[in-house]
Amino acid sequence: MLSRTTTSVVTFIHPFVVAGYTDELSAGEYEMLADDEVTHSDSFAAYRRTATFPLINWHAGKSELRVVDRRDLELALAQDQANANTNVIKNSVAALSPPEDQK
C-alpha cells in the first residue's frame, strides 16, 4: 500500500504534556512528522492518518521521535490556547501549520 510522510510545525506557548507520556515538554516549536496511508476508490484517492510523531530535541544534541495520537496532540494544542486566553494573551500562535506539501 502507498503511503506518504508530511512535515509540519506546531508551536506551544506554555510547557505541556501529551497523553501517554509523563514528562513535561517545554514551550516552543516542534517539528511533526505524519504518516498517511493512501486509500483508493473508483473516483478518487484519499489519505488516512496512520501515525503522528513529534520530534523532541533534548539537550546535548539528542533527539527523539515519539508516537502520539493526533487527537491527543490537538487536545494539548487546545489546552495551550485556552491557557493563553486565561492569561490575557490574545491571538495565541498555538496551531498546526499546514503540511509542507500543501504550502
C-alpha positions as CSV (number, residue, x, y, z in Angstrom):
1,M,0.0,0.0,0.0
2,L,1.2,3.5,-0.8
3,S,2.0,6.0,1.9
4,R,3.3,9.5,2.4
5,T,5.0,11.4,5.2
6,T,4.4,15.1,5.7
7,T,6.1,17.6,7.9
8,S,4.6,20.5,9.8
9,V,5.5,22.6,12.8
10,V,3.4,23.1,16.0
11,T,4.1,25.9,18.5
12,F,3.3,25.8,22.2
13,I,3.3,28.9,24.2
14,H,3.3,27.0,27.6
15,P,5.0,23.8,28.8
16,F,2.8,20.9,28.0
17,V,2.2,17.1,28.4
18,V,0.9,14.8,25.7
19,A,-1.2,11.8,26.7
20,G,0.8,8.6,27.1
21,Y,3.9,10.4,28.4
22,T,4.6,11.8,31.9
23,D,7.3,14.3,31.3
24,E,6.5,17.9,30.7
25,L,7.9,19.4,27.4
26,S,9.0,23.0,27.2
27,A,7.2,25.7,25.3
28,G,8.4,26.2,21.7
29,E,8.2,24.9,18.2
30,Y,8.1,21.2,17.5
31,E,8.5,19.5,14.1
32,M,5.8,17.0,13.5
33,L,6.0,14.0,11.1
34,A,2.7,12.5,10.0
35,D,2.4,9.2,8.1
36,D,-0.6,8.8,5.9
37,E,-1.8,5.7,4.0
38,V,-3.4,6.1,0.6
39,T,-6.7,4.5,0.1
40,H,-8.3,4.4,-3.4
41,S,-11.9,4.3,-4.5
42,D,-13.3,4.2,-8.0
43,S,-13.3,8.0,-8.3
44,F,-10.6,9.4,-6.0
45,A,-7.7,8.7,-3.7
46,A,-7.8,9.7,0.0
47,Y,-5.3,9.7,2.8
48,R,-5.8,8.2,6.2
49,R,-3.5,9.3,9.1
50,T,-1.7,6.2,10.5
51,A,0.8,7.9,12.8
52,T,1.9,11.2,14.2
53,F,5.4,11.8,15.5
54,P,6.7,14.9,17.3
55,L,10.4,15.4,17.1
56,I,11.7,16.2,20.7
57,N,15.1,17.9,20.8
58,W,16.8,17.2,24.1
59,H,20.0,18.8,25.5
60,A,23.4,17.8,24.1
61,G,22.1,17.3,20.6
62,K,19.9,14.3,21.4
63,S,16.5,14.0,19.8
64,E,13.6,11.5,20.0
65,L,10.6,10.7,17.8
66,R,7.5,9.9,19.9
67,V,4.4,8.3,18.7
68,V,1.3,10.3,19.7
69,D,-2.4,10.1,18.8
70,R,-3.3,13.0,16.6
71,R,-6.3,13.7,18.8
72,D,-4.1,13.9,21.9
73,L,-1.8,16.4,20.1
74,E,-4.9,18.5,19.1
75,L,-6.1,18.4,22.7
76,A,-2.7,19.6,24.0
77,L,-2.7,22.4,21.5
78,A,-6.3,23.4,22.5
79,Q,-5.3,23.4,26.2
80,D,-2.3,25.6,25.3
81,Q,-4.6,28.0,23.5
82,A,-7.0,28.0,26.5
83,N,-4.2,28.7,28.9
84,A,-3.0,31.6,26.7
85,N,-6.5,33.1,26.7
86,T,-6.8,32.8,30.5
87,N,-3.5,34.6,30.9
88,V,-4.8,37.5,28.8
89,I,-2.6,36.7,25.9
90,K,-4.8,37.2,22.8
91,N,-4.3,35.6,19.4
92,S,-2.1,32.7,20.5
93,V,0.2,31.2,17.9
94,A,-0.5,27.6,19.1
95,A,-1.7,26.0,15.9
96,L,-0.9,23.2,13.5
97,S,0.9,24.6,10.5
98,P,-0.1,23.2,7.1
99,P,1.9,20.2,5.9
100,E,4.9,21.1,3.7
101,D,3.3,19.6,0.6
102,Q,0.3,21.9,1.0
103,K,2.1,25.3,1.2
